Amino acid sequence: MAESYFYDVTKWQTGNAYDDIGEVINSMIADIKQRQNNSDLNDGGKPGAVIFIPSGDYHLRTQVVIDISYLKIMGTGHGFISSSIRFNTPQEEWKNLHELWPGGSRVLVDLQPEKGNEKSGAAFYVKREGNPRISSVEFANFCIDGLHFVEDARAAEPENTYVNGKTGILVDCAHDSFRISEMGIVYLEHGVVCCHADALTIHDNFIAECGNCIELRCKGQAAKITDNLLGAGFWGYSIFAENFGGLLVGVNNVFPRGSSSLHFSGVVRSSVTGNRFHSFYPGMLIFDHNCTENLVASNHFLRDHEPWPPMMAYDNGVDDDFGLLRINGCNNSIMANHISETIGRQYLKPAGVKPVIIHIEAGHGNYVANNHIVATTEAADKSGSNGDDSCFGAQVGALLTVDSLEELDVVAVRVAEEAFSNTILDTCSEQQCEADTARNKCRFV
């Protein structure tokens, strides 16, 4: 009879999963390594295992350290619910709420991170040296909850700072074919951080109310970020990637409060297609450090103003002439996107500025074509909340406000003086374009 490598955290002989699931999972990994100690047994030897987390609340007081391949940690539900809405609801009203905390298979991160030591705050820390690279580790269908944010200069209310030194998943070495799917990740300073990724899949997750949601650091290739619901805090990234090639970012719905919806640094030959990006601030898409030969196509970009009273005091500190889409790089294609800016003139920074939609800061050979830019403002001052100050009501009310709008004067495309040989086609009128037509090719609508 074949050995079983299916582990249930509630039925393990070492530790108590409800008190410290980290101790339990580390004991299970040690057992797997002890039982699978032959690297070549009948053309196999180390098949890995499944660790199952049933529905329930599990405190994590000990960091989980993963250094084996073919490990899947899975639960029965991502359990996401908005902690930001709860913490911005008066406590006397909590007794009327159906639920207070996230649910499903929920891991409560009770670590005490060391200041300046990101590793110490990681709930799940993945690292292995040597060859081959650690491979095929999967996280699926459970919730990682950072519980609380802490005091910080970024916000007057501690629960709105997006700071606590905690990370959900930190992969700190070269890795291959990892999968993160159907997860709920909430109230962490960093949701998912992957360094040196190859063939990584981050798919169908709910990662929101984190300081940063997804960060692909160092370098990597051939990964995909698809079909996620994401939303970072006002100082962090919803999606960040650096020194990456062959990255697919597709069919994500990115919520509005991140400092940037998508930030690429030195990324090449990658695709951003079919996403819906919503932002309360300029700089929602940034390419810097010479991003090259990337495709940005068939996305919907929307920038409007924060309508929910508890968060209206915060922004990302970027002025409106920075650009909604800011490009530093060469030979990128920005095509067939719908870009909406709907904002009251009183909210523009600095006062009286013309907002810039697409800003080519530096580079050559960029191709900007057939984008539809709609820039509007309200004919009369309105809150956008339709009298409903709940987070849901305020944001939906603002999204659906279309009848009272009038045209807003913008710079649809700005090409900086040092940029040259860029092509701007059928994206704006001549009056809406700031570009040296002797050094760049332009055709206006």
C-alpha positions as CSV (number, residue, x, y, z in Angstrom):
1,M,0.0,0.0,0.0
2,A,1.4,3.4,-1.0
3,E,2.3,5.8,1.8
4,S,0.0,8.8,2.4
5,Y,1.5,12.2,2.2
6,F,-1.7,14.1,3.1
7,Y,-1.5,16.0,6.4
8,D,-4.4,17.6,8.3
9,V,-3.2,20.4,10.7
10,T,-6.0,19.5,13.2
11,K,-4.9,15.9,13.4
12,W,-1.2,16.2,13.9
13,Q,0.6,14.8,17.0
14,T,2.9,17.8,17.5
15,G,1.6,21.2,18.6
16,N,-1.9,22.7,18.5
17,A,-2.8,24.2,15.2
18,Y,-5.3,26.6,16.7
19,D,-2.7,28.0,19.0
20,D,0.3,28.0,16.6
21,I,-0.2,26.6,13.2
22,G,3.3,27.5,12.3
23,E,4.8,25.0,14.8
24,V,2.5,22.3,13.4
25,I,3.3,22.9,9.7
26,N,7.1,23.1,10.4
27,S,6.8,19.7,12.2
28,M,5.0,18.3,9.2
29,I,7.6,19.6,6.8
30,A,10.3,18.0,9.0
31,D,8.4,14.7,8.8
32,I,8.1,14.9,5.0
33,K,11.9,15.5,4.8
34,Q,12.6,12.5,7.1
35,R,10.3,10.2,5.2
36,Q,11.3,11.4,1.7
37,N,15.1,11.2,2.1
38,N,16.1,9.5,-1.1
39,S,16.4,11.7,-4.2
40,D,16.3,8.8,-6.6
41,L,14.0,5.9,-5.6
42,N,12.4,4.0,-8.4
43,D,12.8,7.0,-10.7
44,G,11.2,9.2,-8.0
45,G,11.8,9.6,-4.3
46,K,10.5,13.0,-3.2
47,P,7.0,13.5,-4.4
48,G,6.2,16.1,-1.7
49,A,2.9,16.4,0.1
50,V,-0.4,18.2,0.8
51,I,-1.0,20.1,4.0
52,F,-4.7,20.7,4.6
53,I,-6.1,23.5,6.7
54,P,-9.9,22.9,7.5
55,S,-12.2,25.9,8.0
56,G,-11.3,27.7,11.3
57,D,-9.1,30.3,12.9
58,Y,-5.4,29.3,13.4
59,H,-3.0,31.6,15.1
60,L,0.5,31.7,13.6
61,R,3.1,32.5,16.3
62,T,6.0,30.6,14.6
63,Q,7.1,31.4,11.1
64,V,6.5,28.6,8.6
65,V,9.8,27.9,6.7
66,I,9.5,26.0,3.5
67,D,12.6,24.4,1.9
68,I,11.1,21.4,0.0
69,S,9.6,21.2,-3.5
70,Y,6.2,19.8,-4.4
71,L,4.4,21.0,-1.3
72,K,0.8,22.2,-1.5
73,I,-0.8,24.1,1.5
74,M,-4.5,24.3,1.0
75,G,-7.7,25.2,2.8
76,T,-11.4,25.3,2.2
77,G,-12.0,29.0,1.5
78,H,-10.2,32.3,1.1
79,G,-12.4,33.9,3.8
80,F,-11.8,37.5,2.7
81,I,-13.8,40.4,4.2
82,S,-13.0,44.0,4.4
83,S,-11.1,44.8,7.6
84,S,-10.8,48.5,6.6
85,I,-14.6,48.9,6.6
86,R,-14.9,47.3,10.0
87,F,-12.1,49.4,11.6
88,N,-13.6,52.6,10.1
89,T,-17.1,51.7,11.5
90,P,-17.8,53.0,15.0
91,Q,-17.3,50.2,17.5
92,E,-20.7,50.7,19.0
93,E,-22.1,49.5,15.6
94,W,-20.0,46.3,15.6
95,K,-22.6,44.4,17.5
96,N,-25.0,44.8,14.5
97,L,-22.5,43.3,12.0
98,H,-23.1,39.7,10.8
99,E,-19.3,39.0,10.8
100,L,-16.4,40.9,12.3
101,W,-13.4,39.1,11.0
102,P,-12.2,37.2,7.9
103,G,-13.2,33.5,7.8
104,G,-12.7,30.3,5.8
105,S,-9.4,28.6,6.6
106,R,-7.9,31.6,8.3
107,V,-4.3,32.0,9.4
108,L,-3.9,34.9,12.0
109,V,-0.4,36.3,11.8
110,D,0.7,36.9,15.4
111,L,4.4,37.4,14.6
112,Q,6.3,40.2,16.2
113,P,8.5,41.5,13.3
114,E,11.9,43.0,14.0
115,K,12.0,46.6,12.7
116,G,13.9,46.7,9.4
117,N,13.9,42.9,9.1
118,E,11.3,41.9,6.5
119,K,12.1,38.2,6.8
120,S,11.1,38.2,10.5
121,G,7.6,39.3,9.6
122,A,6.9,36.7,6.9
123,A,4.1,34.2,7.8
124,F,5.3,31.8,5.1
125,Y,9.0,32.1,4.3
126,V,10.4,30.1,1.4
127,K,14.1,29.6,0.8
128,R,16.4,26.9,-0.3
129,E,20.0,27.1,-1.7
130,G,21.6,24.8,-4.3
131,N,20.3,23.1,-7.3
132,P,17.8,22.5,-8.6
133,R,15.7,25.5,-7.7
134,I,12.9,24.9,-5.3
135,S,9.9,24.1,-7.4
136,S,6.1,23.6,-7.5
137,V,5.2,25.0,-4.1
138,E,1.5,25.9,-4.0
139,F,-0.6,28.0,-1.7
140,A,-4.4,27.6,-2.3
141,N,-7.7,28.6,-0.9
142,F,-7.0,29.9,2.6
143,C,-6.8,33.3,4.2
144,I,-3.7,35.1,5.6
145,D,-4.8,37.9,7.9
146,G,-2.3,40.4,9.3
147,L,-5.0,41.5,11.9
148,H,-4.0,45.1,12.6
149,F,-1.9,47.9,11.3
150,V,0.1,50.1,13.7
151,E,0.9,53.7,14.3
152,D,2.9,55.4,11.6
153,A,3.3,59.0,10.3
154,R,1.4,58.0,7.1
155,A,-2.1,58.3,8.8
156,A,-3.7,59.6,12.0
157,E,-5.7,56.4,12.5
158,P,-3.3,53.4,13.1
159,E,-5.7,51.0,11.3
160,N,-5.3,53.1,8.1
161,T,-1.5,53.2,8.0
162,Y,-1.0,49.9,6.0
163,V,2.1,49.4,8.2
164,N,2.8,46.4,10.5
165,G,6.0,44.8,9.2
166,K,4.1,41.6,8.3
167,T,4.3,39.7,5.0
168,G,1.9,36.9,3.9
169,I,4.2,34.9,1.6
170,L,7.9,35.7,1.0
171,V,9.8,33.6,-1.5
172,D,13.4,34.6,-0.9
173,C,15.3,32.5,-3.5
174,A,15.2,31.5,-7.1
175,H,12.1,29.3,-7.7
176,D,10.3,27.6,-10.5
177,S,6.6,26.9,-11.2
178,F,5.1,28.2,-8.0
179,R,1.3,28.7,-7.8
180,I,-0.6,31.0,-5.6
181,S,-4.3,30.7,-6.2
182,E,-7.7,31.3,-4.6
183,M,-6.1,33.0,-1.6
184,G,-7.5,35.7,0.6
185,I,-4.7,38.1,1.8
186,V,-5.6,41.1,4.0
187,Y,-4.1,43.6,6.4
188,L,-0.4,42.9,5.7
189,E,2.3,45.4,4.9
190,H,3.3,43.1,2.0
191,G,0.9,40.5,0.6
192,V,3.0,38.4,-1.7
193,V,6.7,39.0,-2.4
194,C,8.6,36.7,-4.9
195,C,12.3,37.1,-5.7
196,H,13.9,35.5,-8.8
197,A,10.6,34.0,-10.1
198,D,10.4,31.7,-13.1
199,A,7.1,30.4,-14.4
200,L,5.2,31.8,-11.4
201,T,1.4,31.8,-11.4
202,I,-0.6,34.2,-9.2
203,H,-4.2,33.6,-10.2
204,D,-7.7,34.1,-8.9
205,N,-6.8,35.6,-5.5
206,F,-8.3,38.3,-3.4
207,I,-5.4,40.4,-2.2
208,A,-6.5,43.8,-0.8
209,E,-6.1,46.2,2.1
210,C,-2.4,45.4,2.2
211,G,0.4,48.0,2.0
212,N,1.6,46.3,-1.1
213,C,-0.2,43.4,-2.8
214,I,2.1,41.7,-5.3
215,E,5.8,42.4,-5.6
216,L,8.0,40.5,-8.1
217,R,11.5,41.6,-7.1
218,C,15.1,41.1,-8.2
219,K,14.5,39.5,-11.6
220,G,12.4,36.9,-13.3
221,Q,10.8,35.5,-16.4
222,A,7.7,33.9,-17.9
223,A,5.3,34.5,-15.1
224,K,1.6,35.5,-15.0
225,I,-0.6,37.6,-12.8
226,T,-4.1,36.8,-13.9
227,D,-7.8,37.1,-12.8
228,N,-7.1,38.6,-9.4
229,L,-8.9,41.1,-7.3
230,L,-6.3,43.5,-5.9
231,G,-6.0,46.8,-4.0
232,A,-3.0,48.2,-2.1
233,G,-2.8,51.1,0.3
234,F,-2.2,54.7,-0.7
235,W,1.6,54.5,-0.4
236,G,2.2,51.0,-2.0
237,Y,2.0,48.9,-5.1
238,S,-1.0,46.8,-6.2
239,I,1.3,45.1,-8.8
240,F,5.1,45.7,-8.9
241,A,7.7,43.9,-11.0
242,E,11.4,44.7,-11.7
243,N,13.9,43.3,-14.2
244,F,11.3,40.9,-15.6
245,G,10.9,39.5,-19.0
246,G,7.8,37.7,-20.4
247,L,5.4,38.7,-17.7
248,L,1.7,38.4,-18.4
249,V,-0.7,40.7,-16.5
250,G,-4.2,40.0,-17.6
251,V,-7.9,40.2,-16.6
252,N,-7.2,41.6,-13.2
253,N,-9.6,44.0,-11.4
254,V,-7.4,46.5,-9.5
255,F,-9.1,48.6,-6.8
256,P,-8.4,52.3,-6.5
257,R,-6.4,53.0,-3.4
258,G,-2.9,51.9,-4.3
259,S,-0.3,54.5,-4.9
260,S,0.1,52.8,-8.3
261,S,-2.1,50.2,-9.8
262,L,0.9,48.8,-11.8
263,H,4.5,49.7,-11.6
264,F,7.1,48.2,-13.9
265,S,10.9,48.9,-13.4
266,G,13.2,47.6,-16.0
267,V,10.6,45.2,-17.3
268,V,10.9,44.0,-21.0
269,R,8.8,42.2,-23.5
270,S,5.8,41.7,-21.3
271,S,2.0,42.2,-21.7
272,V,-0.6,44.1,-19.8
273,T,-3.9,43.3,-21.4
274,G,-7.6,43.1,-20.6
275,N,-7.4,44.6,-17.1
276,R,-9.6,47.0,-15.3
277,F,-7.5,49.5,-13.3
278,H,-9.2,52.0,-11.0
279,S,-7.2,54.7,-9.1
280,F,-7.9,57.7,-6.9
281,Y,-4.5,59.2,-7.8
282,P,-2.2,60.0,-10.8
283,G,0.6,57.6,-11.6
284,M,-1.7,54.6,-11.8
285,L,0.6,52.9,-14.4
286,I,4.3,53.6,-14.2
287,F,7.1,52.3,-16.5
288,D,10.5,53.4,-15.2
289,H,14.2,52.4,-15.7
290,N,13.9,51.9,-19.4
291,C,11.0,49.5,-19.7
292,T,11.2,48.2,-23.3
293,E,9.0,46.4,-25.8
294,N,6.0,46.0,-23.6
295,L,2.4,45.8,-24.8
296,V,-0.3,47.7,-22.9
297,A,-3.6,47.0,-24.8
298,S,-7.3,46.7,-24.3
299,N,-7.3,47.8,-20.7
300,H,-9.8,50.1,-18.9
301,F,-8.2,52.8,-16.8
302,L,-10.3,55.0,-14.5
303,R,-9.1,57.8,-12.3
304,D,-11.6,59.6,-10.0
305,H,-11.5,61.1,-6.5
306,E,-11.7,59.2,-3.2
307,P,-15.4,59.4,-2.2
308,W,-15.3,57.6,1.2
309,P,-15.0,60.1,4.1
310,P,-12.6,58.1,6.3
311,M,-10.0,57.9,3.5
312,M,-10.4,61.3,1.9
313,A,-7.5,62.8,3.8
314,Y,-4.9,60.5,2.1
315,D,-3.3,60.4,-1.3
316,N,-0.1,59.2,-2.9
317,G,1.5,62.7,-3.0
318,V,1.7,62.9,-6.8
319,D,0.5,65.9,-8.8
320,D,-1.9,65.7,-11.7
321,D,0.6,66.7,-14.3
322,F,2.7,63.6,-13.5
323,G,0.4,61.5,-15.8
324,L,-2.0,58.7,-15.3
325,L,0.2,56.5,-17.5
326,R,3.9,57.5,-17.2
327,I,6.4,55.9,-19.6
328,N,10.1,55.8,-19.3
329,G,11.4,53.4,-21.9
330,C,11.6,52.5,-25.6
331,N,9.5,50.7,-28.2
332,N,6.5,50.1,-26.0
333,S,3.0,49.8,-27.5
334,I,0.1,51.5,-25.8
335,M,-2.9,50.6,-27.9
336,A,-6.7,50.4,-27.8
337,N,-7.1,51.3,-24.2
338,H,-10.1,53.2,-22.7
339,I,-8.9,55.8,-20.3
340,S,-11.4,57.8,-18.2
341,E,-10.6,60.7,-15.9
342,T,-13.6,62.0,-13.9
343,I,-12.7,64.4,-11.2
344,G,-13.9,67.7,-9.8
345,R,-11.7,70.7,-10.6
346,Q,-11.4,71.5,-6.9
347,Y,-9.5,68.2,-6.3
348,L,-6.7,68.8,-8.9
349,K,-3.2,69.4,-7.6
350,P,-1.8,72.0,-7.9
351,A,-4.9,74.1,-8.3
352,G,-5.7,75.0,-11.9
353,V,-3.4,72.4,-13.4
354,K,-4.3,70.5,-16.6
355,P,-4.2,66.8,-15.8
356,V,-1.9,64.8,-18.0
357,I,-3.2,61.4,-19.2
358,I,-0.3,59.7,-21.0
359,H,3.2,61.1,-20.3
360,I,6.2,59.8,-22.2
361,E,8.9,61.0,-19.8
362,A,11.8,59.5,-21.8
363,G,12.5,57.1,-24.5
364,H,12.0,56.5,-28.2
365,G,10.1,54.2,-30.5
366,N,7.0,54.1,-28.3
367,Y,3.7,53.6,-30.2
368,V,0.6,55.2,-28.8
369,A,-2.4,54.5,-31.0
370,N,-6.2,54.3,-31.0
371,N,-6.7,55.0,-27.3
372,H,-10.0,56.5,-26.3
373,I,-9.5,59.2,-23.6
374,V,-12.6,60.6,-21.8
375,A,-11.9,63.4,-19.4
376,T,-14.9,64.9,-17.5
377,T,-15.7,66.9,-14.4
378,E,-18.9,67.6,-12.6
379,A,-20.9,70.5,-13.7
380,A,-21.8,71.3,-10.1
381,D,-20.1,70.2,-6.9
382,K,-21.5,66.9,-5.7
383,S,-20.2,64.4,-3.2
384,G,-20.5,61.5,-5.5
385,S,-21.9,59.4,-2.7
386,N,-25.7,59.9,-3.4
387,G,-26.2,60.4,0.3
388,D,-24.7,57.0,1.3
389,D,-21.5,57.4,3.3
390,S,-20.9,53.6,3.5
391,C,-17.7,52.6,1.6
392,F,-19.7,50.5,-0.9
393,G,-22.4,53.2,-1.3
394,A,-19.9,56.0,-1.7
395,Q,-17.8,54.2,-4.3
396,V,-20.6,52.8,-6.3
397,G,-22.4,56.1,-6.3
398,A,-19.3,57.9,-7.6
399,L,-18.8,55.2,-10.3
400,L,-22.4,55.6,-11.6
401,T,-22.5,59.4,-11.7
402,V,-22.5,60.2,-15.4
403,D,-25.5,62.5,-16.0
404,S,-24.0,65.7,-14.4
405,L,-20.6,65.6,-16.2
406,E,-19.0,68.1,-18.6
407,E,-15.7,68.0,-20.5
408,L,-12.5,68.5,-18.5
409,D,-9.6,70.2,-20.3
410,V,-6.6,67.9,-20.2
411,V,-3.3,67.2,-21.8
412,A,-4.1,63.8,-23.4
413,V,-0.5,63.1,-24.5
414,R,2.7,64.8,-23.3
415,V,6.0,63.8,-24.9
416,A,9.0,65.2,-23.0
417,E,11.7,67.2,-24.8
418,E,14.3,64.5,-24.4
419,A,12.0,61.8,-25.9
420,F,12.1,61.3,-29.6
421,S,10.9,59.2,-32.6
422,N,7.7,58.2,-30.8
423,T,4.5,57.7,-32.7
424,I,1.1,59.2,-31.5
425,L,-1.9,58.1,-33.6
426,D,-5.6,58.8,-33.3
427,T,-5.5,59.2,-29.6
428,C,-6.2,62.9,-29.1
429,S,-6.7,66.2,-30.8
430,E,-3.8,68.5,-31.7
431,Q,-4.8,70.9,-28.9
432,Q,-4.6,68.0,-26.4
433,C,-1.1,67.0,-27.4
434,E,2.2,68.4,-26.1
435,A,4.9,67.0,-28.4
436,D,7.6,68.2,-30.7
437,T,6.1,67.1,-34.0
438,A,9.4,67.5,-35.7
439,R,10.9,64.8,-33.5
440,N,7.9,62.6,-33.1
441,K,5.2,61.3,-35.5
442,C,1.7,62.5,-34.7
443,R,-1.7,62.0,-36.3
444,F,-4.6,63.7,-34.5
445,V,-8.3,63.0,-34.3
